[in-house]
Amino acid sequence: MTLRKQWWLVIPLAAALGCAGSQQSQQKVTKAGGNSTLIDEGPASASPQGAGAAAAGAAGAAGQAANAQLVPFQGANGFTVLMPPNPELDQRTQETPGGQVQVHIAQAQDASGKYMTTLSEFPKGSLSKVKSKDLLDSLQQATVQSMGGTLVKSQDVQAGGLAGREFTATDPQGREVTARVFLGDSRVYTLAGTYPQGQMPGSIQQFLGSFEPPAGVAVGGSGMPDPTGGSAAADVNSSGADTSTAGSVSGTSSDSASTAPAAPQKKSKKKASRSTGSTSTASSPADTVSGSR
């Protein structure tokens, strides 16, 4: 089934990921008299006082970035990532034509940028009706559009055997958002890091590369991404580094087919033919060759 008939699949995912590049930065602080919430409106302060405060904040952030520390975080169904301590948790129920979708969100922020993970739980069997590549393509496009951004680069990735996509886009405020999306059986895992345009901070890279799905999770979609699109899949480790080999392409069998051991020959019992007295011997089964992994 084509994604055109299953367009609703991208609604909760794009909506959640689109927030990564557009939401305001909030920081809760405690003072003697109660709690206050500071809202960062972005680069809108044009006054000298605002410019001075921004410069001071940038200098402080530069000093804190080197001390950014990530800790393990376990998501709703057991997946794990590394992100700043004490993330803000949220849960939403998205009504779609295909049924209810539960979206679990965890967000955190430090001097390097913003970190967000989402786990979207779809009705059973929903993802198996769509090709993985089609779903990843549509999700990428819908996310970039929802944040009003521009796509910079994209590549297929894998983690824990799950098909995925990494893409980077810029938003109207000049920030960059790099996201990774992985397809499970009836779940979609997303990680998104938002940071100032330019080189990705090391902590964001570490966050994106730290995803580990629950043990035994099944692959989602109706297959791994189609290699005809020309993008090789990169295996990622906890440091965010590409550990794929030149021959590792998402969704395809290995170039060198593995030959299964020949089945043992069965000795046939000789039976005397009543009519001719001749004997017959059963032929051995043909050797089998497996071209899949």
N, C-alpha and C positions, 0 to 999 in steps of 0.2 A: 504494500500500500504506500502511496506517495505521501509526502509530508503535506501536500496541498490539502488532503483530506483530514490531516491530523494537525492543522495549523495551531490548534489550541495548546499543543505541547510546549511551545516556546513562550507562552504568556507569562507564567509565574517566574520562569528563569530569566527572561529578558528584563522583567520588571525589577527583580531583585538585583541583578547585576548592573542594571542601568543606574541604580542608586549609588554604586561605587564611584562613579565619576561625577555625580551631580549633587549629592547631599552636602549639607553644611557640616562643618566640623564643630562638634559640641564637646565641651569639657566641663565636668561637674567639679566644683570646688566647695570646700566647707569652711565657713567663717564663723566667728563668734556670734551667733545670732541666727544661724540657719544655713541652709544650702543655697548656693547660687549656681546658675548655669551660664557659662560663657559661650557665645556663638560666634564662630569665625565666619564672617560674611565674605571672605575672599579678598582679592586685591581691590577693594572699593574705597579704602580710606586714602583720600588724596591730600589731606591736611598735613602740615609739617609735623604735627604731633603724631598723627597716624603713621607717617612715613618713618619717624624716629622709632616708634614702638615696633614697627615691622622689622626695621633693621636690627634692633636689639633682639627681637624674637628670633630672627634668622641666625644671628651670631650664637645665641644660646642653643638653638637647634643643632647647629653645626657641631658644637661641643658635645651635645648629648647623643648625636647619631652614632658616634664611635662606641658609646656605651650601651647601645640598643641590645636588649636581651630578650630572647624568645624562649618560651617554655612549652612543654607538650600540652595540647588541648585535645580532648576526646569529644567527638560529635555525638549526635543523637543516637546513631545506630552503631557506634563503635569505631568509626574512622578517626584517624589522628592526624594532626598537623602541629607545626610549631608556630606560635604567635605570641604577641605581648600578653602579659598576665592579666587576669580578670576581664575577659572580653564581655561586652554587653550582649545578652542573649535575647532573642525574639522568636516568636513562632506565629505563623500566619496560615490561614486556610484560604486557598484560592479556589473559587468556584469556576469550573470550566465546562465546556460541552461534553467532555469525556468523564466528568466526575470531579470529586474534590481532590485537590493537591495540597499536601501538607508541606510547608516550607519552614525549615529551621535555619535561623540566621545567627551568626556570631560575628561581632565587630569589635575591633580594637584599633588603637592609634598610638604612635610614638613619634619621635622627632623625625623619623625617616619617611613616614607616610601613614596611610590607612590600610588596614588588613580586614578582609571579610571572607567568611566561608558560608556557603549555603548547602543544605541538603534538601532536595525536593523529592518527595515521595509521591509517585504517580499510581493510579489504579493498576492493578495487576494486568500484565499483558500489553499495556499501552505502548511501551517502547519497542516491543518486538515486532510491531506492525510497521515500523519505519526503519529505513536504512540508516546506519550510524552516521555515515558521511552526510546524508541529507539533513539529519537532525542537527549535527554540529555546524554545518554551513548556515542553516537558517537561524540557529541560536546566535551565532557570531554576528550575522547581519542585523538581527533584531536588537541585540545588545548595543551595538555601535549606534544604531539609529535612535534607540531610547535615550542614550546619553548625549545625543546631538554631536557625536564625535566623528573622527576620521580614522579609518583603519590604517595602521602603519605597517604591520607585518602579521603573519599567521603561519602556523605549522602544526602538523599532527604530532601528538605525543602519546605515550603510554605510561601507566603507573599501576603496578600490581596486576598486570594483565588486562586492565581496562582501557578501552579506546578513549582517546581524548583529543582536545584541541587547545593550543595556546595561541592567544592573539593579543596584540597591543594596539591601543587606539589613543588618540588625544582628544580631550574635551574642549569646549569653548573657552574654559578658563586657563588653558595652556598646560593642564596637567596631563600626565600619562596614566593609563590604566592597563595593566597586564593581567589577563585572566587565564585560568586553566579550567577546563570543563571535562569531566570524566563520566562515562555512561555505565551505570550498573544495570541490574536486571530490571527493576522497576524504580530505580532511584538515579538521580543525577547529582553529582558532587561538583561544586564550583568553588574556586578560590580566586580572589581578585585583590590586587595590590594597587593603590593609588599613590603617586609620588610626583614631585616636580619634574617637568619635562627635561629629558636628558638621560644620563646614565642611570640605570636601575640601581637603587641602593642594595647593598649586600644582604641586609636583613629581609628585604622584600623578596629577593631571589631565593634566600634560604627558606622563607615561608612557602613560596610557590612550589619548591622542590621537595618539601617535607611530607606531602600527602601520602598516607597509607590507608587503603581501603580495609574494611573488616575482613577477617580471614574467611575464605570460602565464598566470597561474594561472586555472583555470576555476572558475566559480561552482558551489557544491555544492547539494544538495537538488534537489527537483523544481520549483523556482520560488522567486521572491522571496517574502518574507512577505506574506500576504494582507492587503490594506488594509481589509477589512471589520472587522478587529479594532479599527479606530479609532485606531491609533497611526501617526503619520507617521515616516518614516525620516529621520534626520539624518545629513548628510555631516559627517565629522569630519576636521580637519586636525591637523598635528603639535602644535599648541598645545592641542588638545582642544576647540576652539571649534566650535560648530554652524554649518556653512556652508551648510546646506540652504536652499532657497527655499520659499515658501509652497506652491508647487505640486508639490514633490518628495515623492512618497509611495512608500514601498518596495513594489516588486512590481507597479506599475501602469504603464501607458503614459501618456504625457503627455496632458494634457487637450486640447491643441491638436494634432490629427493633422497630420502632415506629408504634403503631397501630392507624389507622385512626378511627375517630368516626363512629359508625355504621350508615348507611344511614337510614333515617326515613322510617318506614313502610308505604306503601301506602294502604289506605283502598279501596278495590275494590267495585265497585257497583254491587249489586246483581241483576242479571237478571234472570227472570223466564224463564226456558227452555220450549220452546213450546212443545217439545216431552214428557219430563218427569216431568217438573215442578220443577226440582231440581235447586239449586243455586250453583254458582262457585265463589271461592275467590282466588285472585292472591296472590302468595307467596311473602314474603318480599325479597328484594335483599340481597345477601350474604354480610356479613361484609368484608370490604377490608382491607388488611394489607400492609403497605408501608415499604419496607426494605431499601429504600434509604433515604439519608439525606434530 
